[in-house]
């Protein structure tokens, strides 16, 4: 009996020791963590929510940057297209100037009193001839287009009523057209069309007036000029070009 009682006491003591040994572990952990399981879960949920929000903001910012990049690319491509159009227009103008250069050279070198196919009489005033030839040379030979404009303007002022007036007005119109100074270009082209009906530059002046009107989105005026070229100068190069311009309106 004594042995049974001793065993029971030992068993109870052992169980108490085990219980006493395990209980402080939970207590210490709680003390060290200073939060319950629910609080820990709440904290983890908040961290997860914050991370998700941060990821969402990063994705939104990335999308905004991608849209801005796309807009910049579109703007860059549009500017490149506009620049190509301007350069092509200038190339067309300068090629046309070159196309006309042969006629001008022949006119300057011709020994006859009347220049062939130009309806312009060679002046007896040597200084007048030199002044005009100098202005033309700046365009066709030296390609100094900016300097050519004041040269032609000075020529018109110094030699009013010159036989070269229509040609000088025509070249001024071309040079201003190349600069996209359409008001000055129109003024000079219009003078040739109105005041020099026999000028061999008149058809091209009409064509250029139509092209300026088209550039300024004046479709009805452009059609009128192009149709006038085709009507008054049928079978000419200018009439063919006017036809193509009409198709593009």
MODATA-V99808 format. One record per residue. PSI is psi in whole degrees, 0 to 359 (999 if undefined). OMEGA is omega in degrees with one decimal (none if undefined). D_CENTER is the distance of its C-alpha to the mean C-alpha in Angstrom with 2 decimals. Layout:
# MODATA-V99808
psi: (PSI | PSI)
omega: (OMEGA | OMEGA)
d_center: (D_CENTER | D_CENTER)
This chain:
# MODATA-V99808
psi: (315 | 322 | 321 | 318 | 319 | 319 | 322 | 319 | 318 | 318 | 317 | 319 | 319 | 316 | 319 | 321 | 318 | 315 | 318 | 327 | 324 | 325 | 317 | 337 | 313 | 318 | 315 | 317 | 318 | 324 | 318 | 315 | 332 | 30 | 149 | 174 | 320 | 320 | 320 | 318 | 317 | 317 | 318 | 322 | 320 | 319 | 317 | 318 | 319 | 319 | 318 | 319 | 318 | 319 | 321 | 318 | 321 | 319 | 320 | 317 | 319 | 318 | 321 | 318 | 321 | 321 | 319 | 320 | 319 | 319 | 318 | 320 | 318 | 317 | 318 | 317 | 322 | 317 | 321 | 320 | 316 | 319 | 319 | 322 | 317 | 315 | 320 | 321 | 317 | 320 | 319 | 319 | 314 | 327 | 325 | 322 | 319 | 322 | 328 | 350 | 323 | 319 | 320 | 319 | 318 | 323 | 321 | 332 | 350 | 134 | 345 | 160 | 320 | 130 | 137 | 134 | 22 | 341 | 29 | 124 | 139 | 130 | 148 | 349 | 110 | 321 | 326 | 316 | 317 | 318 | 317 | 315 | 324 | 317 | 318 | 321 | 327 | 331 | 307 | 330 | 310 | 344 | 37 | 74 | 322 | 319 | 334 | 328 | 305 | 333 | 314 | 321 | 319 | 322 | 314 | 326 | 321 | 336 | 67 | 141 | 14 | 152 | 347 | 4 | 313 | 320 | 319 | 319 | 320 | 313 | 322 | 318 | 317 | 317 | 318 | 325 | 319 | 330 | 357 | 25 | 80 | 331 | 315 | 322 | 315 | 320 | 317 | 319 | 320 | 323 | 317 | 314 | 318 | 316 | 348 | 70 | 339 | 1 | 137 | 357 | 354 | 319 | 317 | 327 | 318 | 317 | 316 | 323 | 322 | 320 | 323 | 316 | 320 | 319 | 327 | 12 | 28 | 81 | 318 | 318 | 321 | 315 | 319 | 315 | 316 | 319 | 327 | 320 | 314 | 327 | 315 | 339 | 52 | 148 | 11 | 164 | 321 | 322 | 321 | 317 | 323 | 322 | 318 | 323 | 322 | 322 | 333 | 353 | 999)
omega: (177.6 | 179.6 | 178.8 | -180.0 | 178.3 | 178.5 | 180.0 | 178.8 | 179.3 | -179.1 | 179.5 | 178.7 | 178.7 | 179.5 | 179.1 | 179.6 | 179.1 | -179.8 | 179.1 | -178.9 | -177.5 | -174.2 | -179.1 | -179.4 | 179.4 | -178.9 | 179.5 | -179.8 | 179.7 | -180.0 | -179.4 | -179.0 | 178.5 | 178.3 | 178.2 | 177.7 | 179.9 | 178.4 | 177.7 | 177.5 | 178.7 | 179.6 | 178.7 | 178.0 | 178.1 | 177.2 | 179.7 | 178.9 | 178.0 | 178.4 | 178.9 | 178.4 | 178.3 | 177.7 | 178.3 | 178.3 | 177.9 | 178.2 | 178.5 | 178.2 | 177.7 | 177.4 | 178.1 | 178.0 | 178.8 | 177.7 | 178.3 | 177.7 | 178.3 | 178.5 | 179.7 | 177.9 | 178.2 | 178.2 | 179.2 | 179.7 | 178.4 | 178.4 | 178.8 | 179.1 | 178.8 | 178.5 | 178.2 | 178.2 | 179.7 | -179.4 | 178.9 | 178.8 | 178.6 | 177.5 | 179.3 | -178.8 | -177.4 | 174.9 | 177.9 | 175.7 | 177.7 | 179.9 | -179.3 | -173.9 | -178.4 | 179.8 | -179.8 | 178.7 | 178.3 | -179.8 | -178.3 | -175.5 | -174.1 | -179.8 | -176.0 | 179.4 | 179.3 | -179.0 | -175.9 | 174.2 | -177.9 | -177.1 | 178.2 | -179.5 | 178.1 | -173.5 | 174.2 | -179.7 | -175.4 | -179.8 | 176.7 | 178.4 | -179.0 | -178.5 | 179.9 | 179.7 | 180.0 | 179.3 | 179.9 | -179.5 | 177.8 | 179.7 | -168.4 | -176.2 | -175.9 | 179.9 | 176.5 | -170.4 | 179.2 | -179.3 | -177.1 | -177.1 | 178.5 | 177.0 | 178.1 | 178.8 | 177.4 | 178.7 | -179.8 | 179.1 | -176.4 | -176.6 | 177.6 | -179.1 | 180.0 | 176.0 | 178.3 | -173.2 | -177.8 | 178.8 | 179.3 | 177.2 | 179.6 | -179.4 | 175.5 | 177.3 | 179.6 | -177.4 | 177.0 | 177.2 | 178.9 | 178.2 | -175.3 | 172.3 | -168.7 | 179.6 | 178.1 | 178.6 | 179.8 | -178.5 | -178.5 | 177.8 | -179.3 | 178.2 | 178.9 | -178.1 | -175.1 | -169.3 | -176.9 | -176.5 | -179.1 | -178.3 | 176.9 | 175.8 | -172.7 | -178.9 | -179.6 | 176.5 | 176.1 | 179.4 | -179.1 | 176.9 | 176.0 | -179.7 | 176.7 | 178.8 | 178.5 | 178.8 | 179.6 | 176.6 | 174.6 | -170.0 | -177.9 | 178.8 | 177.5 | 177.8 | -179.1 | -179.7 | -178.5 | 178.5 | 177.1 | 177.1 | -178.1 | -179.1 | -173.7 | -176.7 | -179.1 | 178.5 | 177.4 | 175.5 | 179.7 | 178.3 | 177.6 | 178.6 | 177.6 | 176.3 | 178.9 | 177.5 | 178.5 | 179.6 | -177.6 | -179.7 | none)
d_center: (111.49 | 110.71 | 108.51 | 106.56 | 106.10 | 104.90 | 102.36 | 101.06 | 100.70 | 98.85 | 96.53 | 95.81 | 95.16 | 92.83 | 90.84 | 90.65 | 89.42 | 86.76 | 85.63 | 85.74 | 83.76 | 80.91 | 80.59 | 79.39 | 76.53 | 74.78 | 75.60 | 74.25 | 71.02 | 70.49 | 71.28 | 68.89 | 65.99 | 66.78 | 65.23 | 66.43 | 65.06 | 63.41 | 61.84 | 60.56 | 59.08 | 57.46 | 55.98 | 54.61 | 53.11 | 51.40 | 50.04 | 48.79 | 47.21 | 45.50 | 44.19 | 42.89 | 41.19 | 39.61 | 38.40 | 36.98 | 35.10 | 33.75 | 32.63 | 30.96 | 29.17 | 28.12 | 26.78 | 24.81 | 23.34 | 22.47 | 20.73 | 18.74 | 17.83 | 16.79 | 14.59 | 12.97 | 12.54 | 11.01 | 8.46 | 7.86 | 7.79 | 5.40 | 2.70 | 4.93 | 5.33 | 3.13 | 4.50 | 7.46 | 7.96 | 8.25 | 10.43 | 12.33 | 13.06 | 14.40 | 16.37 | 17.85 | 18.94 | 20.50 | 22.18 | 23.59 | 24.87 | 26.56 | 28.01 | 29.63 | 30.83 | 33.94 | 35.17 | 34.78 | 36.60 | 39.35 | 39.62 | 40.07 | 42.61 | 44.60 | 48.21 | 48.85 | 48.93 | 46.41 | 43.25 | 42.99 | 40.82 | 39.32 | 41.85 | 41.52 | 44.69 | 44.77 | 45.74 | 49.08 | 47.59 | 46.74 | 44.65 | 42.60 | 42.01 | 41.12 | 38.66 | 36.87 | 36.92 | 35.54 | 32.52 | 31.87 | 32.34 | 29.58 | 27.17 | 28.72 | 30.38 | 28.96 | 25.35 | 25.49 | 23.36 | 23.28 | 27.06 | 27.71 | 26.75 | 29.61 | 31.89 | 31.58 | 31.92 | 35.00 | 36.38 | 36.23 | 37.92 | 40.57 | 41.40 | 41.32 | 42.46 | 41.66 | 41.64 | 38.18 | 36.74 | 34.96 | 33.43 | 32.36 | 30.76 | 28.97 | 27.57 | 26.48 | 24.66 | 22.88 | 21.97 | 20.67 | 18.72 | 17.02 | 16.12 | 14.88 | 18.01 | 19.05 | 22.15 | 23.74 | 22.83 | 24.46 | 27.46 | 28.23 | 27.69 | 29.81 | 32.53 | 32.87 | 33.03 | 35.56 | 37.70 | 37.77 | 38.46 | 39.87 | 36.94 | 35.58 | 32.11 | 32.44 | 31.18 | 27.92 | 27.60 | 28.08 | 25.47 | 22.89 | 23.94 | 23.30 | 19.81 | 19.04 | 20.67 | 18.65 | 15.32 | 16.95 | 18.02 | 21.61 | 22.75 | 26.44 | 26.13 | 23.95 | 26.67 | 29.34 | 28.04 | 27.44 | 30.89 | 32.43 | 31.23 | 32.72 | 35.87 | 36.62 | 35.41 | 36.18 | 36.08 | 33.82 | 30.60 | 28.86 | 30.48 | 29.25 | 25.64 | 26.15 | 27.46 | 24.39 | 22.23 | 24.64 | 24.29 | 20.53 | 20.98)
